[in-house]
Amino acid sequence: MPSKSFHRTDRVSAQLRRELGTLVHQAVREHGLPSVSVSDVEVTRDLAHAKVFVTALLPERSKEAVKALKELAPELRFQLGRAVKMRHVPELHFHYDDSVDRGERIGNLLRDAPAPRDDGSDE
């Protein structure tokens, strides 16, 4: 019997990421939150909890956005339960994903770094 190349948690994470992307976008518009988008969702093996990672258009307002999403988590979970066909919808835990910020900072450092000198030595 061939082994599965993917796990159920991966499929559930992908589905939740799609649905939460839409729900979070609606919440941003309805509640006047700072603009955020869902970058990733990690679900525990028992599907009881989901870490939802969000990125912010304005990183300086990220804490405000995550705090508001944490307050809206029960409402978003209810809406998610209506959108997906799951017996149990995981609890949502929102976290800020700073990987985009770190990548941008590294890119800026590399761009601003002085070019290496070619002085002819092989050291």
C-alpha positions in Angstrom: 0.0 0.0 0.0 1.5 3.4 -1.0 2.1 5.8 1.8 0.3 9.1 1.8 2.5 12.0 0.8 0.4 14.5 2.8 -1.4 14.4 6.1 -4.9 15.4 7.1 -3.6 18.3 9.2 -1.9 19.7 6.1 -5.2 19.6 4.1 -7.2 21.1 7.0 -4.5 23.8 7.4 -4.8 24.7 3.7 -8.6 24.8 3.8 -8.6 26.9 7.0 -6.0 29.3 5.5 -8.2 29.9 2.4 -11.4 30.4 4.5 -9.8 32.5 7.2 -8.1 34.7 4.5 -11.6 35.7 3.4 -13.1 36.0 6.9 -10.2 38.1 8.1 -10.4 40.4 5.1 -14.1 40.9 5.8 -13.4 41.6 9.5 -10.7 44.2 8.6 -13.3 46.1 6.4 -16.2 45.7 8.9 -14.3 46.6 12.1 -11.9 49.2 10.7 -8.8 47.1 11.7 -5.3 47.7 10.3 -4.9 45.8 7.1 -3.7 42.2 7.7 -3.7 39.0 5.7 -3.4 35.4 6.7 0.0 34.0 5.8 -0.2 30.5 7.3 -2.3 28.2 9.5 -0.8 25.4 11.6 -3.3 22.9 13.1 -2.5 20.5 16.0 -2.7 16.8 15.3 -6.0 16.5 17.2 -7.4 19.4 15.2 -8.4 21.2 18.4 -6.3 24.3 18.0 -5.1 26.3 15.1 -2.3 28.9 15.1 -3.2 31.6 12.6 -0.2 33.6 11.4 -1.0 37.1 10.0 1.1 39.7 8.3 0.4 43.4 8.4 0.6 46.0 5.7 1.8 48.4 8.4 4.1 46.5 10.7 3.9 49.3 13.3 0.2 48.5 13.8 0.6 44.8 13.9 0.1 44.5 17.7 -3.1 46.4 17.4 -4.4 44.2 14.6 -3.5 40.9 16.4 -5.1 42.1 19.6 -8.3 42.9 17.7 -8.3 39.5 15.9 -7.8 37.7 19.2 -10.9 39.5 20.5 -12.8 38.5 17.3 -11.6 34.9 17.4 -14.9 33.4 18.8 -16.9 35.2 16.1 -14.4 34.2 13.4 -14.5 30.6 14.6 -18.3 30.6 14.4 -18.2 31.9 10.8 -15.5 29.4 10.0 -17.7 26.6 11.3 -20.5 27.7 8.9 -18.0 27.8 5.9 -16.2 24.4 6.3 -17.6 21.0 6.7 -15.9 19.8 9.9 -17.3 18.1 13.0 -15.2 20.3 15.3 -13.8 23.7 14.3 -10.4 24.3 16.0 -9.9 27.2 18.5 -8.1 30.1 16.7 -4.9 31.5 18.1 -3.7 34.6 16.2 0.0 35.4 16.0 2.0 38.0 14.0 4.2 36.5 11.3 7.3 38.7 11.2 9.1 36.6 8.5 8.2 39.2 5.8 9.6 42.0 8.0 12.8 40.0 8.6 13.2 39.2 4.9 12.7 42.9 4.0 15.3 43.9 6.6 17.8 41.4 5.3 17.2 42.5 1.8 17.8 46.1 2.8 21.0 45.2 4.5 22.3 43.2 1.5 21.4 46.1 -0.8 23.1 48.7 1.3 26.2 46.6 2.0 29.4 47.8 0.3 30.4 45.8 -2.8 33.3 43.4 -2.2 36.6 44.7 -3.4 38.6 42.7 -6.0 42.2 43.4 -5.1 43.5 40.5 -7.0 44.4 38.4 -3.9 43.1 34.8 -3.5 42.4 35.0 0.2 
